[in-house]
């Protein structure tokens, strides 16, 4: 009744208070009258009125305190599970769930909110633990290599050629650590929306062509046929951030395309959007891996070697940057046939 008819509830509550006060004052009047007759005292009318008023106020206060204590106990019993759930969540227990069996709509809403908060906090805690585990694993691998080869270099029996080889491995692993740290900082900034976002008008086709030429030593070394079809397009976007998107997709295509393969890069208008499309004839991505390809530290190719291994953060960074530009990224892939990534961005 309180939630559906608030005015009626207020009127009934006011009536209850008036009846209570009237009853307490009437009770004080009859009680003092009885006492006066019992002791044979006949005080002045003004004194009788004062005594009755004070006694009526005392009775009203006592009854209100009794009611308040009763309702407080009822509320404590009602909200005790909610309070207990909040305390358990504060201690890190996010498995708590409350039964939604209350008649009160507000209490039902509170129960649903507490359960939802516990579920979301539990998911965040799982993500945090997985993130820490993945970071630890990614850091531990190059550190173990660096430590092991540093120990080997202490040997005086190594030839100059062997020593140079081990130093090159240490340098390579150090670069892996540096890239991992850089990618982590970049991804953290993007997720916290602390990255500097400075969109401006510029020629997108010129940017993509320049980055393809930058990667020429890599695709030329593998004798990859590069087919490029770039329409002249102007876009309003953050040039530095988008360069990371194109470079990451280009590097991935080159990395997983076998020698003698081919890569096609296309840039075209599509309605009020522009589309960047890159297709390779590489190893492809399994359907079950495509669902997780943009997750942090996810690696579709479980058999990567150190030469081709990455941090697993590149596509996560790509997805964040595309989202920041209000765009979308999709992929199509078949194992053994290749992969296509399509990035769609607003033209203005």
Secondary structure, DSSP 8 states (H G I E B T S, - for coil): -TTT-HHHHHHHHHHHHHHHHHHHHHHHHHHHHHHHHHHT----HHHHHHHHHHHHHHHHHHHHHHHHHHHHHHHHHHHHHHHHHHHHHHTT----------S-HHHHHHHHHHHHHHHHHHHHHHHHHHHHHHHHHHHHHHHHHHHHHHHHTT-TT--HHHHHHHHHHHHHHHHHHHHHHHHHHHHHHHHTT-S----EEEEHHHHHHHHHHHTHHHHHHTT-EEEEEE---EEEE-HHHHHHHHHHHHHHHHHTS-TT-EEEEEEEEETTEEEEEEEE-SS---HHHHTTTTSTT--S-TT--TTT---S-HHHHHHHHHHHTT-EEEEEEETTTEEEEEEEEE--
